[in-house]
Amino acid sequence: QVQLVESGGGLVQAGDSLTLSCAASGGSIASDNMAWFRQDPGKERDFVAAIKYTGISTFYADSAQGRFTISRDTGKNMVYLRMTSLRPEDTAVYYCAADGLKRREYVGRFSGEYAIWGQGTQVTVSS
């Protein structure tokens, strides 16, 4: 059973950059589509970015487009989210997710399309 562990969150100021990491263990995520979601307390989990198992295609929420970059290192079984020009509204718990469907051509943008989740890492952006 694949397990995902996020790291790299923290407290930063508006305009700063931060890179989140997602480490997979217990199996390979090389064939999974991977995504990052975020969630504020009391709110739904929102899509941030996704990357196809090939590593070639990436997808972003409008709020992340142009500021965030998702990437993966298949050899290290890792996924990353580079966040720049951070804003207070980016404050949330960020979750890494794998769809677990192996070489699925469609890349989902909804939390229900992802089967494996990490525990989340808190990102707080002060103004």
C-alpha positions in Angstrom: 0.0 0.0 0.0 1.5 3.3 -1.1 1.8 6.0 1.6 2.3 9.7 0.9 4.0 12.1 3.3 4.1 15.8 2.6 6.7 18.2 3.9 8.0 21.7 3.4 5.1 23.7 4.8 5.6 26.6 7.1 5.0 30.3 7.9 6.1 32.7 5.3 5.4 36.3 4.3 3.4 37.5 1.3 5.5 37.4 -1.8 7.8 34.6 -0.5 8.3 31.3 -2.2 8.0 27.8 -0.8 8.5 24.3 -2.1 6.4 21.4 -0.9 7.6 17.8 -1.2 5.6 14.6 -1.3 7.4 11.4 -0.6 5.9 8.1 -1.6 6.7 4.8 0.2 5.4 1.2 0.1 5.2 1.2 -3.7 5.9 3.2 -6.8 3.8 6.2 -7.9 5.5 6.2 -11.3 2.3 5.2 -13.1 0.0 7.3 -11.1 -1.4 10.8 -11.9 -0.5 13.0 -8.9 -2.1 16.1 -7.6 -1.9 18.8 -4.9 -5.1 20.0 -3.1 -5.5 22.5 -0.3 -8.1 22.9 2.4 -9.1 25.6 4.8 -10.9 24.6 8.0 -14.6 24.1 7.4 -14.2 24.3 3.6 -13.9 21.7 0.8 -10.7 20.4 -0.4 -9.7 22.4 -3.5 -7.7 21.4 -6.5 -4.4 23.2 -6.9 -2.3 21.3 -9.5 -1.9 17.9 -11.1 0.7 16.1 -13.2 0.2 13.2 -15.5 2.1 10.0 -14.9 4.2 10.7 -17.9 5.4 13.9 -16.2 4.8 15.8 -19.5 1.4 17.3 -18.9 0.5 19.6 -16.0 -2.7 21.2 -14.9 -3.4 24.1 -12.6 -6.2 25.9 -10.8 -6.7 29.4 -12.0 -5.4 30.6 -8.6 -2.2 28.7 -9.1 -1.5 29.3 -12.8 1.6 31.2 -13.3 2.7 31.1 -9.6 2.9 27.4 -8.8 4.8 24.6 -10.5 4.1 20.9 -10.0 6.9 18.4 -10.9 7.8 14.9 -10.2 11.0 12.8 -9.9 10.1 9.3 -10.8 13.4 7.9 -9.7 13.0 9.3 -6.2 9.3 8.5 -6.0 8.7 12.2 -5.2 6.3 15.0 -6.3 6.9 18.7 -5.6 4.9 21.9 -5.6 7.0 25.0 -6.1 4.9 28.0 -4.9 6.0 31.6 -5.7 4.5 35.0 -5.0 2.6 33.6 -2.2 -0.5 35.4 -0.9 -2.4 35.3 2.4 -5.3 33.6 0.6 -2.9 30.7 -0.2 -3.0 29.8 3.5 -4.3 26.3 3.9 -3.3 22.7 4.6 -1.8 21.3 1.4 -2.4 17.6 0.5 -0.6 15.4 -2.0 -2.7 12.7 -3.7 -2.3 9.8 -6.1 -5.1 8.5 -8.3 -3.9 4.9 -7.9 -5.3 4.0 -11.4 -2.0 3.3 -13.2 -1.5 5.1 -16.5 -4.8 6.8 -16.6 -4.9 9.1 -19.6 -7.4 11.5 -17.9 -6.1 13.6 -15.1 -8.7 14.4 -12.5 -9.3 17.8 -10.8 -11.7 16.6 -8.1 -10.7 15.1 -4.7 -13.0 12.1 -5.3 -10.8 11.0 -8.2 -7.8 10.4 -6.0 -7.5 7.3 -3.9 -4.3 7.9 -1.9 -3.7 10.9 0.3 -1.0 12.2 2.6 -1.6 13.8 6.0 -1.1 17.3 4.8 1.3 20.1 5.5 0.3 23.6 6.8 1.2 26.6 4.8 0.5 30.0 6.4 1.2 33.2 4.5 1.2 36.4 6.5 0.4 39.8 5.0 
